[in-house]
Amino acid sequence: MAAGVGRRRVLGLLAGLGVAGAAAGWLGLRRPEAPPGRLTCGEERMDMAGRVLVAYATRAGSTAEVAERLCARGLLAKAKPVAKVVDLASFDAVVLGSGTYYGAWLGPMTAFVQAQADGLRRMTVAFFTMHMQNQSDAPEAKAAREAYTALVRALVILVEEAFFAGRVEPARLSLLERLAVRFVGSPVGDFRDWPRIETWADALSPRFVPLKVPA
């Protein structure tokens, strides 16, 4: 019982500190900005028929780098932060990727899917999730992974979904986020399996036929 009370107190403290996040910049506690992306893969081919959008939500840049790798794997694709996607009319298919926070996709990506659900249901859609926990093949871990996207999965018709180990670099996190990482016991480091990510992208391409770039 004491352990449970202690855990609730710590969670309450983190939640309370989160409320103060708006003022964190004044205290020097805010997370360093992720380096600007160079997500231009596919730009020179965007005038061709059949286009794929790789939209992503990221907290510290890891998911953005995966999005760039995906859109360079043969899809006629353009990668953009989801916050900058204002119109889906220019695209025929979309790959949506997000990091996770407290067991769910990041808020901007969840909000995007909810707002664009009607249009997304008429498109070819795939999901990928970057996460640090629940990596095993155990039923409990699989159920936890599926819960990351449960809220938005019901809103679209998916052709593929993948879950990849991500990256946690404390230097890219705010003080509050570093406390949360320590509290939940998250692994620290870069665990992205690039061959697996590329293999998934290659297998995804035929699902978007005839959207693949002609040889």
N, C-alpha and C positions, 0 to 999 in steps of 0.2 A: 504493500500500500504506500509506504514511504517513497519507494522508487517511482511509483506512478504519479504521486503528488509532485515530486521533484521534476519529473519530465514535463508535467503540465505547467509548472512555474517557469521553466526555461522557455517552453514554447510561447507562453504568455509574454515573457520578457522580449523574445525575438519579435513577436507580433507588435508589441508596443513600440519597440525600436523602429519597426518598419513604418509605423505611422509618422515617425520623425524623419523618415527618409527624405522628405521634401526639403528639409533644412540641412541635410547632410553635406551638401556642397559647401555651405558656409563653414563647416567644421573640418573640411578636408577628408571626409569619410566616403565620398562618392566614388564609385567604381571608375577606374581610368577608362577613357573611351577606347573602343576597339579600333584598330587601325583601319583606315578607309579601304574598302574592297576594290579589287581590280576586276570586277565581274563583267567583263565585256565579251566573254566567249559566245560565239554565235552572232555577234552584232553585225559583222560584215555580210551575213547570210540572211538577215531578217527580211529582206525584200522578196525572198522566195516563198512559194505557197506552202502552207503547213508549218505552224509555229508552236513551240512549246515554251511555257513559262515555268521557270524554277523559282518559286517564291519562298522566302525563308524568314524566320524570326530567330534572332540570336541575342544573347546577353553579352558575350565577350568575344565574338568573332568565329568561334569554332564551326558553327552550323553554316555560316557564310562561306567558309573555305570548302566545306563539303558540297555546298550548292554549286560552287565554281567547278569543282571536279566533276560533278554529275553532268553539268551542261556541256562539258567538253568531251563527252563520251559518245558522240555520234548522233545525238538528238539535235534537231534544229532548235536550239534552246537559247533563252535569255534569262539570266539570273538577276533578281531584284529583291531588295528588302520588302517584306510584305507591306510595310507602312507606306511604300511609294507606289504600290499597285492601285491604280484608280479605275482601271477599266480592263475587263477580260475579253472584250470584243476582238482584240487583235490576235488572240491566241486560240488554238484549237484543242490544246491539252495543257494540263498543269501538274507539276510536281510540287507538293507543299511540304516543307520541312521545318521543324522547330526543335529547339531545346526544350527541356522540361524544368519545372519549378514547382516544388511541393506536390509532385505526383500528377502533373497535368501539363499539357502544352502551354507555352507562354501566352499571356493574355492577348497580345496583338494578333497572333495567328488564329486563336480561337474566335476572336471577334470578327476577323476577316471571313472565316468560313461561315459563320452565322449570318453575316451581312450579305455574302455572295452565294448563298446556298442554292438559289434558283438557277443561277447561271452555271454553277459548278456541276449541278446534276445533269446538265446537257453536254458536259465535257468529259474527256478521258482524264481521270484523276488518279494520282498515286501519292502516298504519304511516306515520309521518312522522319524518324525521331532520333535525336541525339540524347543519350542519357548515360548516367554513371552507375546506377544501381540496377538490381534485378537483371543481371546479365546471364544467369544460368538457364539450363533447360528444365529446371524444376517447374511443376505446375503452378506453384505459387508465384514464381518469378514471371512466368508467361502471363498469368492473369494480371499481375501488376503492370507489365508492359502494355497490355491491351487497354488497361484503364487510362493510360496516358492520353489516348485519342478517342476514348469512348464517347465523349460529349459531341465531337464533330464527325466521327465516323458514320453516325446514323444519318447525317445530313447530306451525304454524297454517295455516289456509286464508285467504289474503289476497284481498280484493276490490280494494284499491288500496294503492299505496305511493308516497310522494313524498319528495324530498330538497330541502331548502331551505337557502340560504345563511343563516348565523347571525350572531351578534354576539360580538365579543371586546372587552371593556373591561378594560384592565389594572388599573384601580382596584378591580375586583370579583374579582381573582384573587389567590391567595397568591403569595408570592415564588417558590416552586418552580414554580408554574404559569406565571408570567411568564417564568421562565427557559426553560421548555419551549416557550412560544410563540415566543420569540426563536430558539431552536435550530432548530425545524422551519420557520421562516420563515412562520408563519401571518399572514394579513392581520389588521389591527387596525381595529376600527370596527364599525358596525352596517350589515350588508349584507342585512338581511331585506327581501324583496320582498313587501310587504303585499298589493298587488293580486294577485300570483300565488298567495299563500297563500289569499286569499279566493276566488279563482276555483276553486282546488282543492277548498275546502270546499263551495262551491256545487255543483260537479260530483259531489262525494261524496254529498251528501244523497239523490239518487234511488236510490243503491245500497243505502240503508238504508230504503227504502219498505217498509212503511207507517209507518216511524218518524218521518218528517218532521212537524213541527208543522203541524196543520191551519191553513189561512188563516182 
